[in-house]
Amino acid sequence: MESLKVSDFMTTDFVKFHEDDLVVEAVKELVKHEVIGGPVVNDSGDVIGWISEQDCLGAAIQVIYYNQRVAQVKDIMKTDVLSVKEDSDLLSLAQQMLGAKPKVYPVTNSDNRLVGVISRRLILRAVEKSLTQLSKKRVSQPHEAHLA
């Protein structure tokens, strides 16, 4: 079986945030794009954090309930972000995701610049495509499989 690379299945159409963005704006983007979170980048495009629905929900409740100031993304983002290189093996990442790892990873290039994101759903789509191809091979060669 040929090697499946993260770059072949990641999306380059994703929501990203800057550390100085207001959480209110981050909430709007997460809701608009129906995503569970997104990478936070600096001016150079380096991944410096991750902001999730959960992070935003907590900050939004604080603003509404306690009438506190509106927070910035840098105030609530996670800074211990797991990322993956674009040339990484997709099935190895899938194995890693079976544990209690993130559901979505930022994808970086060799210069550590953000180039995309990969999610469990995108990996599952790749796996489904591979399974369909294997199934078609087996149907078209039913007897050869038994002779091997």
MOZINOR-V689147 format. One record per pair of residues at least 24 apart in sequence whose C-alpha atoms are under 7 Angstrom apart, sorted by the first residue. I is the first residue (numbers start at 1). J is the second residue. Records with the same first field share a line. If there is no record, write none. Layout:
BEGIN
I=J / J
END
This chain:
BEGIN
3=89
4=89 / 90 / 91
5=87 / 88 / 89 / 90
6=86 / 87 / 88 / 89 / 90
7=86 / 87
9=122 / 126
10=116 / 117 / 118 / 122
11=116 / 117 / 118
12=115 / 116 / 117
14=116 / 117
16=40
17=41
18=42
19=72 / 73 / 74
20=72 / 73 / 74
21=72 / 73
22=71 / 72 / 73
23=56 / 71 / 72 / 73
27=56
39=106
45=113 / 114
46=112 / 113 / 114
47=113 / 114
48=79
49=77 / 78 / 79 / 80 / 81
50=77 / 78 / 79 / 81
51=77 / 78
83=107
84=108
85=109
94=123
END
